[in-house]
Amino acid sequence: MQIGDCYLDIGKGELIRRANNEVWILPRAELHVLSQLSQHLDSTISKKQLRGDELLSPALTDASVTRAVFMLRSFLGPQDEAHIQTVKGQGYQMLSHLPNHRQAPILPATYIKHTTGVISALLVYLTLYVIYQPSQELSSTTPPLTQFTLASTLGPVELLLFSSSKTNNALLLEQANIIKPVLTECQLAYWRKVYMSLSHDSQVLNVTLTGNIEGHAQVRNLKITDRRQDKQFISAQWLNEVRLCEKA
């Protein structure tokens, strides 16, 4: 299915940007939300349906749906993000066609400004979400934000840890300590922000990396599932397979 300049392959769970053949393997939340929207073009889909209350186990939360929509719009880019419309008080809608008065191509400087605003908005949203969710409050020993400087001329990378409960803070911090030196040693470390969080049952580690290359936003989402009692999400084999220092 064509969405502006991108192509959605539901069967493979991929969203492809045709301009540069960039492939985004959609995470669970983004795939479900985009599938529902694409199957009901030009119709309003309620948040209940987008949460997958009757289709997914466990169902998504409202916050997961909101974040999924945000990440999908970010990948579509400023030219095509309007395909996903917010219907206030009801849910979301995907437009099969945008109005004829689509804005002219954005100049590089404007595009960079837009991209910076998008990433900043995501940081603000995630930070507020953690602060104002009492059931997901971080412990006093694990701050919600850890910042370190890469061994690169491209500037600092912020590592943000978000915990769903006080019980998995130690596990999340342990995984962060494993990934920090890898990012620090990247010679092509264009990632500017890295978000890490654990699922409520501590069985899924989510890693989202965002950055910018020559004015083009880069987003990469990774998920690791480990149902063992002694969890070891990030391993040397996994790091070798995902190649964090390469393009998304």
C-alpha positions in Angstrom: 0.0 0.0 0.0 1.3 3.4 -1.0 1.4 6.2 1.7 2.7 9.3 0.1 6.4 8.5 -0.8 6.4 5.4 1.4 5.2 1.9 0.8 3.6 -0.3 3.5 4.1 -4.1 3.2 1.7 -5.5 5.8 2.8 -9.1 5.2 6.5 -8.3 6.1 5.6 -5.6 8.6 7.8 -3.1 6.8 7.4 0.6 5.9 9.7 1.5 3.0 10.8 5.0 2.0 11.0 4.8 -1.8 13.4 7.8 -2.2 16.3 5.9 -0.6 14.8 2.4 -0.1 15.1 2.9 3.7 13.3 0.0 5.4 11.7 0.3 8.8 10.7 -3.1 10.4 7.7 -1.9 12.3 7.6 -2.6 16.0 4.4 -4.3 17.4 2.6 -1.1 18.3 3.4 0.8 15.1 2.5 -2.2 12.9 -0.9 -2.7 14.6 -1.8 1.0 14.5 -0.8 1.4 10.8 -2.5 -1.8 9.8 -5.8 -0.7 11.4 -5.6 2.8 9.8 -4.7 1.4 6.4 -7.6 -1.0 6.5 -10.0 1.7 7.2 -8.9 4.5 4.8 -10.6 7.9 5.3 -12.5 6.5 8.3 -12.1 7.5 11.9 -10.6 4.7 14.1 -11.2 4.8 17.8 -8.4 4.6 20.3 -10.0 1.4 21.6 -9.6 -0.2 18.2 -6.1 1.1 17.9 -5.2 -0.3 21.3 -6.3 -3.7 20.0 -8.4 -4.5 23.0 -10.0 -7.4 21.2 -7.1 -8.4 18.9 -3.9 -8.1 20.9 -2.7 -9.8 24.1 -1.7 -7.7 25.9 -3.4 -4.7 24.3 -1.6 -1.5 23.8 -2.0 1.5 26.1 -3.3 4.9 25.1 0.3 6.2 25.5 1.7 3.4 23.3 -0.9 4.4 20.6 0.1 8.0 20.8 3.8 7.3 20.6 3.2 4.9 17.7 1.4 7.6 15.7 4.2 10.1 16.6 6.9 7.7 15.3 4.9 6.8 12.1 4.5 10.5 11.3 8.2 11.1 11.9 9.2 8.4 9.4 6.7 9.6 6.8 8.3 13.0 7.1 6.9 16.6 6.8 5.6 16.0 3.3 3.4 13.0 4.1 2.8 13.0 7.9 -0.6 14.7 7.2 -1.8 11.3 5.9 -2.4 10.4 9.6 -4.9 12.9 11.0 -6.0 13.3 14.6 -9.8 13.3 15.1 -10.2 15.2 18.4 -12.0 13.1 21.1 -12.5 10.2 18.7 -9.2 8.7 17.5 -7.2 8.9 14.2 -7.8 8.7 10.5 -5.6 7.9 7.5 -6.3 9.9 4.4 -6.0 8.1 1.1 -5.1 11.4 -0.6 -3.8 14.7 0.6 -5.4 17.9 -0.5 -4.0 19.3 -3.8 -2.4 22.2 -1.9 0.4 20.1 -0.4 3.1 22.4 0.6 6.1 22.9 -1.6 9.3 21.0 -0.9 10.9 22.1 2.3 14.3 23.8 2.1 17.1 22.0 3.9 17.4 24.5 6.7 13.6 24.4 7.3 13.7 20.6 7.2 16.5 20.5 9.8 14.5 22.9 12.0 11.4 20.7 11.7 13.4 17.5 12.5 14.9 19.1 15.6 11.4 20.1 16.7 10.1 16.6 16.2 12.9 15.0 18.3 12.5 17.6 21.0 8.8 17.0 21.1 9.3 13.3 21.6 11.8 14.0 24.4 9.3 16.3 26.1 6.4 13.8 25.7 8.3 10.9 27.1 9.7 12.9 30.0 6.2 14.2 30.9 4.8 10.7 30.5 7.2 9.3 33.0 6.8 12.2 35.5 3.0 12.2 35.5 2.4 8.4 35.6 2.5 7.5 39.4 2.5 3.8 38.7 5.6 4.2 36.5 7.6 6.5 38.7 11.3 6.0 38.6 13.2 5.2 41.8 15.3 7.9 43.4 18.5 6.0 42.6 17.9 5.7 38.8 17.4 9.1 37.1 15.2 9.3 34.1 17.9 10.9 32.0 21.6 9.8 31.6 23.8 11.7 29.3 27.2 10.9 28.1 29.6 12.1 25.4 30.6 9.8 22.4 34.2 9.6 21.3 33.1 11.5 18.1 33.3 15.0 16.7 29.5 14.9 16.1 28.6 15.9 19.6 26.9 14.3 22.6 24.4 11.5 22.7 21.6 11.4 25.3 20.6 8.1 26.7 17.2 8.2 28.3 15.9 5.3 30.5 12.2 4.9 31.2 11.0 2.3 33.7 7.5 1.0 34.0 8.0 0.1 37.7 10.5 0.4 40.5 11.2 -3.3 40.3 12.9 -3.3 36.9 15.1 -0.2 37.3 18.2 -2.3 38.1 17.7 -4.5 35.1 17.2 -1.5 32.8 20.3 0.2 34.2 22.3 -3.0 33.7 21.3 -3.1 30.0 22.2 0.6 29.6 25.6 0.0 31.0 26.2 -2.7 28.4 25.1 -0.5 25.4 26.8 2.7 26.6 30.4 1.8 25.6 29.2 0.4 22.3 27.6 3.8 21.4 30.6 5.6 22.8 33.0 3.8 20.5 31.0 4.3 17.3 33.0 6.1 14.7 29.8 6.9 12.7 27.7 7.8 15.8 25.1 10.1 14.3 22.5 9.0 16.9 21.7 11.9 19.0 19.2 10.4 21.4 18.7 6.8 22.6 15.5 5.8 24.5 15.4 2.5 26.5 12.5 1.0 28.3 11.3 -2.3 29.6 7.8 -3.7 29.3 5.6 -4.1 32.4 6.5 -7.8 32.7 10.2 -7.1 32.1 10.2 -9.5 29.1 10.7 -7.0 26.3 13.5 -4.4 26.1 12.7 -1.5 23.7 15.4 0.6 22.2 14.7 3.6 20.0 17.5 5.6 18.4 17.0 9.0 16.7 19.4 11.2 14.8 20.0 13.3 11.8 22.1 12.9 8.7 22.4 15.9 6.3 19.1 17.2 7.4 17.2 13.9 7.2 15.7 12.4 10.3 16.8 8.9 11.2 14.7 6.6 13.4 15.5 3.1 14.4 13.4 0.9 16.7 14.7 -2.3 18.2 13.0 -4.9 20.4 14.6 -7.8 22.4 12.4 -10.5 24.0 13.8 -12.6 26.9 11.4 -14.7 28.9 14.1 -16.3 31.0 14.3 -15.6 34.8 17.9 -14.4 34.5 17.6 -12.0 31.6 20.4 -11.1 29.2 18.8 -8.9 26.6 21.8 -7.3 25.1 24.5 -9.9 24.1 27.6 -9.8 21.9 25.7 -11.7 19.2 22.8 -9.3 19.2 25.1 -6.3 19.0 26.9 -7.9 16.1 23.6 -8.5 14.3 22.0 -5.1 14.7 25.2 -3.1 14.0 24.1 0.0 16.0 26.7 2.2 14.3 25.3 1.7 10.8 22.4 3.4 9.1 18.9 2.7 10.2 
